[in-house]
Structures are given as C-alpha cells and as structure tokens.
C-alpha cells in the first residue's frame, strides 16, 4: 500500500476516534442527590441512614456537629455506629400555629442547620420531713436509700439514681440528672423502709435548655415513741374526773332537795284543812 494513503487513513481514523471520545468526556458527572429532611407533625426532623453513611458524613450533610448528633440521639454507642434504615433526630422546630398546609422545610439545594434543643439538668432531694409540713426546713436532713426515676414523656430519655447523703454538708444534698435533653419529664420516687411520704411521690415537669430544675420530696419516719409518763398522767386524770363527777351530782341533788323544802314551808296552810269550823 502507498505509504501516503496509509498515513492519511491513519489520521482520519484517529480524528474519528477523538471525535467520539470528546462528547463522552465533556458530559458532566451525575451528582449524588440527598433528600432534604422535613419536620414531622411533632416538629422533629428525622434523617434516615443510607448505605455507607457515618456520623461524620451525616454531620456534613445535615450541617450539625457530631457532638450535637450524639446529644440528640442518646442510643448511639461510643463508636457512633450507624445501621442502614436507622432514623436519626437532627433537629426540632417550633410548632407553628398556622394552617396545617404550612410545613417547616429546610432550604435547598444545601441543607441548612436546624435549631438544636440543647441540654438541661434536673436535681431531686429526698429529705426527712420531721414536722410533716411538706416543706424542707434547713434543719431537715437528706435521706439515703431511696430511688429516683426520671423519664421523658416520649421515651427519649430514662434513667434512675439512688439517693445518697454527701460527706460535705455544704454541697447540694440531692442527686442530679445532667446533660439531658429539654422536654416534659415524669419523676417517680421510691422511699426506704420505715418511712411514710408527706408529699406526692410522682411529679411532672417541663424543663428548657440551659435551665436547672430542683425538686424536693418529703418523707417521715413511721416509728413514733410514746412517753409512758404521759399515759400514767392521762390515767390518773381520768379517776379524778370520775370522782368530781360524783361530787357534782350529789351537790345537785342536795340543792334540789333544799329548794323543794323551802317551797313547801313558804306555802300558806288552807283553812279547810283540819276542820276550820267548830264542832257542834
């Protein structure tokens, strides 16, 4: 074959292959689409874990830090292990009072950070209510051996602590649940043996982020010592009361008799009695 023809044919084939490759190389790569989470009816924003997700990747996609992600999802282990299909709470928005059609959504195309609820602290004191007035006085000490349970109404948090008496009397004498999410909670207290409650042992309260709630529950000892001398004094007083009652009754009868006698002596004698007319 003529070398010139072979060279021209080689150049044409090269140009044809280059023309086919150029449109394919110029095509833009398909970007991964991430669904924007929206708030539910209760205001909670949920992210569903996708294949290959990690806490760091979810943090970058949602715009919140890994620490905030751990605070909002207490069920995560120390390695922050995620399972495909797992639901993660990434924020809570305030409930709007507008029409039902108005739903709070995150901005697009990028995910904007959502309001974080933060943490709070609840402290509980179990004290010996010596005077039974359901109010903790300065002289009424804390009681050890009880149990306190704190549960969030939606089940997001639940823990329990035993009541103890600190060695330092200057510090707070109760027990505290720290770094808990804000919300509505129910407190239940179990008391030691030989005590009776002077207050309700169940309490509902709502706490906000940054607040510290302190609650007191009063109990009183069951064993009450009775003074034997008081019983003897009470018995002697009963005998004296009976004797005084008898004397009083006799005085009343005597007074009634004297009154009747005075009435009879003061009454004028009838002229008809004893034959007032002379006999013939």
FENMOCOR-V277637 format. One record per backbone hydrogen bond with DSSP energy under -1.0 kcal/mol. CO is the residue of the C=O (numbers start at 1). NH is the residue of the N-H. If there is no record, write none. Layout:
CO & NH
CO & NH
This chain:
2 & 6
3 & 7
4 & 8
5 & 9
6 & 10
7 & 11
8 & 12
9 & 13
10 & 14
11 & 15
12 & 16
13 & 17
14 & 18
15 & 19
16 & 20
17 & 21
18 & 22
21 & 25
22 & 26
40 & 43
43 & 93
44 & 40
45 & 90
47 & 88
49 & 85
50 & 53
54 & 58
55 & 59
56 & 60
57 & 61
58 & 62
59 & 63
65 & 69
66 & 70
67 & 71
68 & 72
73 & 76
77 & 80
83 & 86
86 & 49
88 & 47
91 & 45
99 & 102
104 & 39
115 & 92
119 & 210
120 & 180
121 & 213
122 & 177
123 & 215
124 & 175
125 & 217
126 & 143
127 & 219
128 & 130
137 & 140
141 & 128
146 & 163
147 & 190
148 & 161
149 & 188
150 & 159
151 & 186
152 & 155
157 & 152
159 & 150
161 & 148
163 & 145
168 & 171
175 & 124
177 & 122
180 & 120
183 & 207
184 & 153
185 & 205
186 & 151
187 & 203
188 & 149
190 & 147
194 & 222
196 & 220
201 & 189
203 & 187
205 & 185
207 & 183
208 & 211
211 & 121
213 & 123
215 & 125
217 & 127
218 & 198
218 & 199
219 & 129
220 & 196
227 & 231
228 & 232
229 & 233
230 & 234
231 & 235
232 & 236
233 & 237
234 & 238
235 & 239
236 & 240
237 & 241
238 & 242
239 & 243
240 & 244
241 & 245
242 & 246
243 & 247
244 & 248
245 & 249
246 & 250
247 & 251
248 & 252
249 & 253
250 & 254
251 & 255
252 & 256
253 & 257
254 & 258
255 & 259
256 & 260
257 & 261
258 & 262
259 & 263
260 & 264
261 & 265
262 & 266
272 & 275
